[in-house]
Amino acid sequence: MAIKFVQFISLLLAALSLTMESAHVLELPQKMQYDAQMYAAVNTTLYRYFAIVGGVYQIGAIVAVLVLAFMLRKDGASFHWAAGAALCLVLAFLVWLAVVAPVNGQVAEALRAAPSSVPALWMELRGRWEGGHAAGFMLQLLGLGALIWSVLPGPRRPNA
């Protein structure tokens, strides 16, 4: 029963975490057409809770999948898929830390120090910010796919 619970929590948190990056990717074509004022207005207001809630989802998913991989360590293929899922989720978080978070920090500092500079700053940094989210999406998608594969039952023999 414990493993089913960890599988459930892992799947739930990984799926919820993917929703954040999926939203960014789905919005990307439209947002890249926005002028500086519109882009800054959207990005400084719309995503206020993404980091808070998304962070809980993402860190929670990483922890849960690592626990699941540990629980499956003697289960061959299931372990390898769960470990691969954990690796993808960790890499997605590292991409966020290395690529997206610094942009968020620069924009937050500009909002405090010189709010009128924010639209131009977003125009300068948006390729990095959007690209970081797109890369995170791909890694999280791979991670969720590997996680799903790890929990699917293995092949069964047909009844004779």
C-alpha positions in Angstrom: 0.0 0.0 0.0 2.8 2.4 0.8 4.3 2.1 -2.7 0.9 2.8 -4.3 0.6 6.0 -2.2 4.1 7.2 -3.2 3.3 6.4 -6.9 0.1 8.4 -6.7 1.8 11.4 -5.0 4.7 11.2 -7.5 2.3 11.2 -10.5 0.1 13.9 -9.1 3.0 16.3 -8.2 4.9 15.7 -11.4 1.7 16.3 -13.4 0.9 19.5 -11.5 4.4 20.7 -11.9 4.2 20.2 -15.7 1.1 22.4 -15.8 3.2 25.4 -14.9 5.7 24.9 -17.8 3.0 23.8 -20.1 1.2 27.1 -19.6 4.4 29.0 -20.5 4.9 27.0 -23.7 1.3 27.4 -24.8 1.5 31.1 -24.3 4.8 31.5 -26.0 3.7 32.2 -29.6 1.3 34.9 -28.6 3.6 36.5 -26.0 6.5 36.8 -28.3 4.4 39.1 -30.4 3.6 41.5 -27.5 5.3 44.9 -27.4 7.4 45.8 -24.4 4.6 47.3 -22.4 2.2 44.4 -22.8 4.9 41.8 -22.2 6.0 43.5 -19.0 2.4 43.9 -17.8 1.6 40.3 -18.4 4.8 38.9 -16.9 4.8 41.1 -13.8 1.2 40.3 -12.9 0.1 37.0 -14.3 2.8 34.7 -12.8 2.8 36.0 -9.2 1.8 32.6 -7.7 3.6 30.3 -10.3 6.9 30.4 -8.3 5.2 29.8 -5.0 2.8 27.0 -6.0 4.9 25.7 -8.8 7.9 25.5 -6.5 6.0 23.4 -4.1 4.9 21.1 -6.9 8.3 20.9 -8.5 10.3 20.2 -5.3 7.6 17.9 -4.0 7.7 15.9 -7.3 11.4 15.6 -7.1 11.3 14.4 -3.5 8.4 12.0 -4.2 10.0 10.5 -7.3 13.3 10.1 -5.5 11.5 8.2 -2.7 9.7 6.1 -5.3 13.0 5.3 -7.1 14.5 4.2 -3.7 11.5 2.1 -3.0 11.8 0.4 -6.5 15.6 0.0 -6.2 15.3 -3.9 -6.4 12.7 -3.8 -9.2 14.9 -3.6 -12.3 13.2 -1.7 -15.1 10.8 0.1 -12.9 13.7 1.5 -10.8 15.5 2.6 -13.9 12.5 4.4 -15.3 11.8 6.1 -11.9 15.4 7.1 -11.6 15.3 8.5 -15.1 12.2 10.4 -14.1 13.9 11.8 -11.1 16.9 12.9 -13.1 14.7 14.7 -15.6 12.8 16.5 -12.9 16.1 17.5 -11.2 17.5 18.7 -14.5 14.3 20.8 -15.1 14.7 22.4 -11.7 18.4 23.1 -12.4 17.4 24.8 -15.7 14.9 26.9 -13.8 17.6 27.9 -11.2 20.3 28.6 -13.8 18.2 30.2 -16.6 14.8 31.5 -15.3 15.4 32.5 -11.7 18.2 35.0 -12.5 15.9 36.7 -15.0 13.2 36.8 -12.3 15.7 38.3 -9.9 16.8 41.0 -12.3 13.3 42.0 -13.1 12.4 42.1 -9.3 15.4 44.3 -8.7 14.4 46.6 -11.5 10.8 46.8 -10.2 12.2 48.0 -6.9 14.9 50.3 -8.2 13.6 51.6 -11.5 10.1 50.4 -12.5 10.1 52.3 -15.8 13.1 50.2 -16.9 11.1 46.9 -16.6 9.6 46.8 -20.1 12.9 47.3 -21.8 14.6 44.8 -19.5 11.9 42.2 -20.3 12.5 42.7 -24.0 16.2 42.1 -23.4 15.7 39.0 -21.3 12.5 37.4 -22.6 14.3 35.0 -25.0 16.3 33.5 -22.0 13.2 33.4 -19.8 10.9 31.9 -22.3 13.6 29.5 -23.5 14.3 28.4 -20.0 10.7 27.5 -19.5 10.5 25.7 -22.8 13.6 23.6 -21.8 12.0 22.9 -18.4 8.8 21.8 -20.1 10.7 19.3 -22.3 12.6 17.9 -19.3 9.5 17.7 -17.1 7.5 16.1 -19.9 10.2 13.4 -20.3 10.3 13.0 -16.6 6.5 12.5 -16.3 6.6 10.0 -19.2 9.4 8.0 -17.5 7.5 8.1 -14.2 4.3 6.9 -15.9 6.3 4.1 -17.5 7.8 3.2 -14.2 4.4 2.6 -12.6 2.7 0.7 -15.4 2.4 -3.0 -14.8 4.9 -5.2 -16.7 3.9 -7.6 -19.4 1.4 -10.3 -18.4 1.0 -13.7 -19.9 -2.4 -14.3 -21.5 -4.5 -16.9 -19.7 -4.2 -20.3 -21.3 
